[in-house]
Amino acid sequence: MRSPLLCSIALLLGLTSFAFAFADQPAKTLPLAQNGIALLAQPQDDGWDVRFLLAHVLDGTRIRYRRLGADDWKELLAANDLAGPLDLGTIGTGEQVVEVELFDPEKEKVTAGPFRLSFDPEKERIRQVRYLLEQAVPSGWVAFNESTEEQIYAYFGTVWSRKEALRSIRYSLDDCNLDSTPVAPGYFPITSRFTYLCMQLVYADGVVTPPRIFFQHRPAATEHPRRPPAPDTLPVAPVRLESERSNSGWSLSFQAEDEDSVAEYRYRLETDSEWRSGGELPWTNPATGRRAGNPKIALDPLRVMFGPQRIEVELVGWDGVVSRPYALWFDPDAEVLSIAKTTFADSDQEWGIFGDGDDQDFFYFAVFGVRDALREIRYSVDDCAVGKRFEFPPWNDVADSPPEPDVTSIRLPKATAFVCVQLVLTDGTVTEIRKFNHATEEEEEFVAPGEEGPPVHGVSKTLRRP
């Protein structure tokens, strides 16, 4: 079975495409308990970086390989589930075939193989670009930089630098007619008088993305009255929904109980009539020898609203059988609130740091990553009455991560000993009071004096701005 850790490492390294084969003769398929080996191929500026990803192959195992048709075998040693890079010479077009076998030098015999692995550079390049643009940086296709009052610069750098995998890039302003294309070198001035840019990509293999919206200035979000989820008449789902908000927006991930049995994830949002496909992952599922269904989707910011939203999902098996639809729920503001509670319950989480000035010091609040979950920031200086309020502009756009407000600090006298902070969340939850020392470098247990304010729990810390 494919190791999730190894796949995560491969993704972090950018090694997002590989063909998989088990260590046996080409015509046979061995069970997952057998030694396995995968071929990873990554395009570089000067060619291809090709390596073996290993499953159940012991460190120190000799791996022999050669291009199909070559006379001489070359050798690598297995180490930390990897081996490479391979010396394959010039990688041309079309299918590239590598013969590989595992070899025991002491016994001077082949212990598994030979068998063949292959990849098609053009197909793998497109798969990797598609996964990058639609999953890793779905909100980074274009950026805007103000130039004058009448015009701004549009930067298409993320998609422009990968245009070898694209047939066309289409866009339009304040509608999705998609009647314009960017010009070289991928950044140029456009009028500043628009709210959003709509873009669609056509890959070199003909696959067309749905149009995506990129706001220059997002309109203020309107909070809808919260409503409880309607009772479900659908069966209990063998799949659950996980959500995550990043600088690229919201993404949803379907976690099936038996993920190896799922060839495709189909879903539809609350206002959809048609089912959508999650597509495929750019690597092969070793349990099936085929590319697995992609369980992760990036949400269009226009589809992210306050309150619980129903999402239906169907699971398609390798035999083509489609499951009945299952109902899952996504509640973005509840997710933000949950993240805030988890973050602020962590005693190691810094709520603020001190900074030194010439004639005064500063305390910088460091809690605005979940500003949309905050109602109040209470604080006090040299006591823990927390009778002061730090004012900050609210953030009511649940579809997007809040930026830092313009002002994040308070001024302090040089003689300040400590600052106490308490947070109030949007649902009325009030955190414990935490004390942050200014004068000492040592952490110590702090018990609030009986007459100076409510009880203070946890440890006090000295935190200074680097």
N, C-alpha and C positions, 0 to 999 in steps of 0.2 A: 504494500500500500504506500502511496506517495506520502512522504513526511511533510506535514504542514510547516514545520520549521525550515526544512530545506527549501520548500517552495517560497517561503517568505524571504529567505536569504537570496534565492535566485531573483526574486522581484526587486529587492533592494539593490542588487548589483546590476539591475537592468537586464538580467539574463532571462527574458520572458518567453523565449520560444525553445522548445526542445521536442525531439521525437523520442519515443520510448520503445524499448524492446527488452524482453527478458533473455537471460543468458541461456540460450538453447539454439537448436537448429531453426532456421527461418520459418519452416513450415509448421512449427509447433508453438503452442502457448502453454507456459507453465503456470502453476498456481502462484499466488502472491508470496508464498513463503520462500520461493527460490531467489537466488541472487539476481539482481536486476541492474541495469545500467541504462542511462539516458544520455542523449546527445543534445547539448545546449549550444545554440548558435546566436551570436550577438553581432550586429553590424557595427563596424568601427569606421572612422574617417579613412583609414588606409586599408580596409578589407574587412575580414570577419574574424571574430574571436570565437573559437569552437572548443568546447570542453565536454568532459563526461561528468554527469551527475550520477552518483552511485547510491544504490539502495541495497543494503545487506551485503555489501562487499567490504571485507576487512581491510583496514589500513595495511599498506605494504604489499597488497596483492598486485601482481604485474598484469597490466592490460596491454595487449598488443593490438595494433590497428594498422590499416592501410587504406588508401583510396581504392575503390573498385577498379581492378585492372592493373594495379601496381604490383611489382615483383617483391619488394622488400617490406617486411613488417617493421614498425617502429614501436617503442615501448614507453609506457608511463607507469608510475606507481600511484596506487590509490592512497589518498590522505584526506581525512576529514570530509568524507563523502564527496570528494571532487578529485578530478585528475585533468591535467591540461596546463596550458593550451595545446591543442593538436597542431602538428605541422602538416597541413594539407596542401600547401602550395597555393596557387591562384584558384580562387573560388569563382567559377563561371556562372552561367545561367542554367536554369533547369534543375532537375533533381540531382543532388549531390549524395553519393552513396559511399558509406564507410563500412568496411569489414572490421569486426572486432572479436577478440577472444580473450579469455582469462587463462593465464599460464602460470604453472608451478615450476620455477627454475630448478628447485632441488630434485624434483622427479623428472624434470625435463619433459613435461607433458602438458597438453592443453586440458584444463579442467572444465571449461565450458566454451561452447562455440565451435567453429566460427559462426557468427550471424551478422546480419546487416542492419544498419541504421541509415536513415536518409533525411534530408531536408531540402526544401526548395527555397533558395534565398529570397526570391521576389515575394512568394506567398508569406514567408515568415516575416519579412520586413513590413508588409501590410498589416499582418496580424498584430505585431508589436505596436505599430503606430496607432492602430484602432484602439487597442487596449489602453495605451497611454492617454490618448485624447478623450476617450469616452469614460474612462474609469479613474485615471490618476489625476488629470488636470481638466475636468470637464468645464470648469469656469474660467480657464486661463487661455482660451483661444484668442482673445483680443483684450487689449488694455488701452486706456485713454489717458492722454497727457495734455493738459491745457496749454495752449500756445498764445492765443489772443482772445479777446472777448467774442470774436466772430468765428474763430476756428479752433479746432483741437487736432492733435495728431492721434491717429488710430494705429496701434502696433499689433500686427498679426504674426508676431515672431514665432509663437509656439507652433502654429499650423504652417507658417511659411517655411520654417526650417525643415519641415517633414513633407514638403510638397512632392518629393519623389514617390511617395506612396499615395498621392492624391491625384485625382483626375481634374477636380475643380474645387474652388472655394467661392461660395456665393454669399452675398449679404445684401441687406437693405436697411434703411433707417425708418423707425417708427411704423413698420409693417413687415410682413414676411413675404413680399413679392419676390425677393431674392434676385433682383435684376442687376446687381453690380458685382464686380470681382476686384479684389485688391491688386494693386500694381507693385512692381518691383521698386524697392527691395523689401516690401512687406510692411512699410510704415509710410504714411503720407497724411497730409492735412485734409480734414473734412469739416463741414459746418458744425458749429457747436450747438446749433438749435435743434436738438433731438433728445428724446428721452431714452430710447434703447436702440441697439443694433441687433438685428436678427441674422443668424448665420446658419448655413447648411454646408456640409462637406460631402463630396462624392469621392470615394476611394478608387484607386486604380483598378480594382476588381469589379467596380460598378455598384458596390454597396453604398446606399445613400443614408445619411443620418437624418433623424428628425430635426426640424429647425430648433435652434436654441437662442434664448434671449439673453443679451448682455446689456445691463443698464449703465448709462453714464451717470445718472442720478436716480436712485430708486425712489419711487413715490412713497409717501408715508403709508405704513401698513395700518389697516383698520382692524381692530380686534373684534372678532365676531363673538356673540354670546356662546359660552361653552355649553355643550350638550353632551349628555352621557351617551356612550355607544349603544346603538340599538341591539336588542337581543338577537343573537345569531341563531339561525335555523340550520346553518351548515355544520357538518361534523367537526369534532375536535381535530385540529390539524397536526399532521406528522411533520410540521415545519413551523419554525418560529421566525419572528422578524427582529432584526437588530438594526439600530439606526445610529448614525454618526454625523456630527456637524464639524466641518473644518473650514479653512479659508476658501475652499472650492465649493462650499455649500453643503447640502444634505445628501447623504447616500444611504441606501437601504440594502440590507443583506439578508437573503433567505437562508436559514440554517436548517437543512433537512435532516431528519433523524438518520436516514440512510443516503448520504450524499452520493455514494458511488453508484447508486441505482438511478440517478437523475441525469438524463441526457440534455434536458432543456427546462428552464423555468419560464413560465408564461404568467403575466400579471396584468391587472388593470386597476387603475385608480378609481376612486369613488365616482368621478364624473365621466369615466370612459365607457364607451359601448364596445369597443374592439379590444381584443387581447393583444398584448405586446410581448415580444420575446426578449429575454435577457441576453441572447446571443451565446457565444462559446468562449471559453478561456483559451489563451494562446499556448497552452501546454496540453499534453496528452494525459488522459486518465489511465494509470497503469493497470487498473482493474479491468478495463474494457478495451484498451488499445486505441481509444478514440478520444477526441477532445471533449472535455466535460462541459456541461452547461454553466454559464456564468451566473453565479447567485447574487451579484452585486449590481445595483442600478444607481445612477446619479439622477437626482430629482431636479426637474426644471424648477427654478425659483418661483415661477408663476403658479406652480401646483402646491406650494407649501403654504398652508393657512393655519390659523389658530384653531385649536380644538381637535378632537380625535377624528381621524379620517380612515375610512374603511379601504383596505387593499385586498383584493382577491388574487390568489395564486393557484396555478395548476402545475403539477409535476408530470413531465413527460418522460417515460421510461425508455430504455434502449430498444425495447421491442415496439416503440411507437404508441404504446397505450398511454392515454391521457387520464390523469386522476380527476376526480370530481373537484370542483373549485373549493378552496378553503379560505375563510375570512380571517384576516389579520388586521391589527389596528396600529396606526402611526399617529402619535400626538406630540408634535414638535415642541410646544411650550412646556408640556409635562416632562419631556426628555431634558430640556434645558434646565428646568428646576431640579430634576433628579441629579444631573451632573453637578449643579451648584452645591447641593446638599452633600454629595459625596466629597467634593473638593474641599468644602469648608469644614467638614468633619475630620479631615486629615490634619493631625497636629503638626506635621512637617510642612504643611502648605504655608507659604509666606503670604501674609495679608498686607505687608508693607515693608519698606526698607528705608533706612536713614541715609541722608545725603549731607555732605558738609558744604557750607558756604563760608564766605569771608567773615561776615559779622553776624550771621545767623545760620541755622541748619534747616533741613527739610525732612519731612516724612512723606514718602511716595506710596500711595495706596496701590496695591497690586492685585486687585480683585475684579478688574473690569473685563476679563475674558468672558464672564457670564453676567455682564452688566444688565441684560434683559431679565435676569432672575433676581435683581436687587431692587428693593424699595427704599432702603435707607442705609447709610453708613454712619454709625454713631461712634464718637471718639471723645477722649479727654486727654489732657496733658498733665502728667505728674499726679494723677489720681485716677481712679477707675469708676467715676460716676457716669462716664460716657454721656455727658449732658449736651455735647455739641453735635451738630449735623454737618457732614460734608456734602455739599450740594453737587449734583452731577446731572447732566441731561439724560432723560430716559431713552431707552432703545426699544422700539416696538416692532421691529422688522424681524419676525421669527425665521424668515427664510435665509437670513444672512448673519454671519458672525459680527458682533459689535466691534467697531474700532475703539481705540483708546480715546477718551474724551480729551479736550484741549488742556484741561487742568486736572492733574492727578495728585497734587501734593499740597501740604500745608506748611507754613513757615513756623519755625520753632526757635525759641531763645537758645543760645549756646549752652546754657546751664540745664537744659532739659534732661531729666533722668530717664523717663520712659513715656510711652504712649500706650493707651488702652483703646481697643477697638471692638465694636460689636456690630454685627450685620443683621439686617431685617430683610427677609426674602419676600417675594411677591405674594406668597400664600400666607403671610403672617408669621412664618417661622422665625424665631429669634435665636441667634447663635449664642454660645457662651461668650463671655468677655475674655479677650486674650491680651496679654501685656507684652510689649516689645521694649526691651531695655536699650538705652542709648549709651549709658556711661560705662557699662562693664562688658567684657568679652565673654563672660562665663554664663552658661545657662543655669538657672536655679529654679527650684519650685517656688511658686508665689502664692501666698494666701492673702486675700484681700483684707485689709484692716476693717474691722467691724463697722466703723463709722464712715468709711470713705466710699461706699457704694455697694452694689450687689456682689455676690461671691464671684470670684475669678477662678477658673479652672485651667488645668494644663500647665505648660511651662512657659517661662518668659524667655525671649530670645533677643540677642543683639543682631540686628540686620542692617548692613550698610550697603549703600549703592556703590558698585564698583567704580 
